[in-house]
Amino acid sequence: GTLAGDLDALCEVVVAGAADPRYAAVLTELVAAATTDPTLQPHLLAVSDTWQAGIRAMLHAAQDRRELDADVAVPLLAEVVSALTIRRVMFKNPPIDHTLRTDLDELIRHPPHQH
């Protein structure tokens, strides 16, 4: 694998989720419900943690292949990638199109670094 291939796969997942309006609706409703029902919060966190872990693993693998510098702040970059993709699925703004991949490339070219 390569980071480019991994990002293509990530975009495919996001595009597929965005294509089904039920996915965005369920995600939005779960987030809203979890803010008032503490019993739902662990479930929302589990989903979020799994998504984040996958993105972090992808970025760490890219570091291992020397596609990302060793001093890239992987946890922060993973959080930004996650926020960018989830926001687009939930709000469709900006739309899920080629700009998603372009924006992910920009993040990867100019990632946050550890202090």
N, C-alpha and C positions, 0 to 999 in steps of 0.2 A: 503494500500500500504506500500511497503518498499522501501528503497533506492536501494536495489539490483533489485527489480522488475522494478523500474523506470529506472534504467540504462539498464536493458534488453530491455525495450520498446524503449529507446533512440537509442540503437544499432540497433534494428529492423528498425527504421525510416532511420537511416544512411545507413544501408545495402540496403534497398529498393531504396533509392535515388541513391546510387552508382551503383546499378544493371541496372539503366536506363541511358545510356550514354548521353541522351538528357538533363537530369537534371544537370549534371556537366557542360555540354556545355552552357546551358542557364545561370547558375550561373556565370561561368567564363566570358561570354560575357556581362552580366549585370554589373558585377564589372568593366570590362574594359570600357564599354560605360559610366558608371556613373562618371568615372574619367575625361571625356572630355565633358560630357553633364550635366550641373548642374540641368536640369529639372528631370533627372533620380535619382539624389542623394536622394531625400526624399523617393522615392519608395524603393531603396536599404536599406536605413536606417530603414524604416518601417518593412521590412522583417527581418532584423538583430535584431531590437529591439524586435520583437515578439518572435523570436527564443531564444534570451537572456532571456527574461521575463519567458519563459517556463522553461528554465534550472534553473534560480534563484528560481522560485517557487518550483521546484523539490527539490532543495538543502535546501531551508527554511523549507519545509515540513519535510525533514530528520532531520533538527535541532529540529523542534517541537517534533519529535518522539525520540529525543536524539540519533539518529544514527550518527550525526555530532556534534562536540563540538560547544558550543555557540560562541566561539571566532574564528571560521573558517571565513576567508575572502570570504564570498559567492560571492560578485561581481567579485573578481579576479578569484576564482575557476570556476565560470560560464563562464568567458571569456576564460580561458584555455581549459575547456571542449569543448566550442564552436569552438575554433581555431583548436583543435585536430580533431574534427569530420569533420568540413568543409574542412580543408586542405586535409584530406584523400579522401573526395568525389571529390574535384576538381582535385587533382593530382594523386590519387591512389598510393600514396607513403608515408608511407608504405601501403600495400594493406588493403582493408576492409576485415578483417577476424577475427579470435579469438583474435588476438593481440589488436584489438581495445578495447574489453571488458577487457582484461588484463591490458592495459594501463589506462583505466578509473578506474579500481579497485585500481591501484597504486596511482593515483591522490587522490582518496577518502581516502585511508589509510594514505597518507602523504599530506594533503591539506595545502594551505597557511593559515596562521593565521594573524589576525589583529594585528597591532602594538600598 
